[in-house]
């Protein structure tokens, strides 16, 4: 099953939008989802500070800032 990680931070409206997209996508495709608050991990904050939200699929960055359900599902299928 594909592993999806959402790198996020508290108070980020784009992060909340991305989380909603991933929740909607879960109704159409199976994948594991982890949510990581970058402000709790210095190495991720350094890596993604200016890019959140970031979505990775199987450990490879797939999206930053914005995503649609259709774009996500297409890339998920390609990387599964």
N, C-alpha and C positions, 0 to 999 in steps of 0.2 A: 504494500500500500504506500503511495507517495507520502512523503513527509514535508509538510508546509510549515514554515516559521514566519510569524509576523513580528517584526522588530518595531516596537512602539514606545511611547512615553505618555505619562499622565498629562492631561490637558491638551492633547493634540487632536484637533478636530478632523484632520485628514486621516489620522490613525483610527478614529472611531468609524469613519466612512469605510476604510479598508476592512475593518473588522466586520462591518455589516455585509460587505460584498462577500467575504469569505464564509460567513454564516449562511448567506443565500446560496452560495455555490455548493455548500455541504448538502443541500437538499437535492442536488443534481449529480453529485460525484462523491465518491468515497476517498478521503484522505485524512491523515493524522494532522492535527493542528496544534502547534505550540505558540504561545504568545510570550514574548520576551520584552521586558521593560529595560531599555538600553541604559537608563539612568542608574540601574542597580548593578551594572556590569561595566567597569571602566573601559575594558577592551572593546566592547560593542559600542559604547558611547563615542569613543574615539573614532571608530570605523563608520558609524551611521549617524552621527550627531546632526548633520545638515540634510540628511536624506529621508528621515522617517516620514511616513511609514515605509518600511522595506519588507518585501515578501520574497522569501526564498523557497524554492521547490527542490527537494532532495539536495539541500546544501548549496545551491547555486542561485545567486540573486536573479529574480525574475522581474520584479517591479519595484519602483519607488514612487512616492508621492500619491499617485492615483491609479486605480485599476477598475475595470468593469467585470461583471460576472462572466460575460462572453470571452473577454480577453484572457481572464484567469483560466477558464475551463479549456480554452484552446491550448494554452501553454502547458497546463497540467497534463493534458492528453499527450502532448508531444514529448514530455519529459518522463512520463510514467513507464 
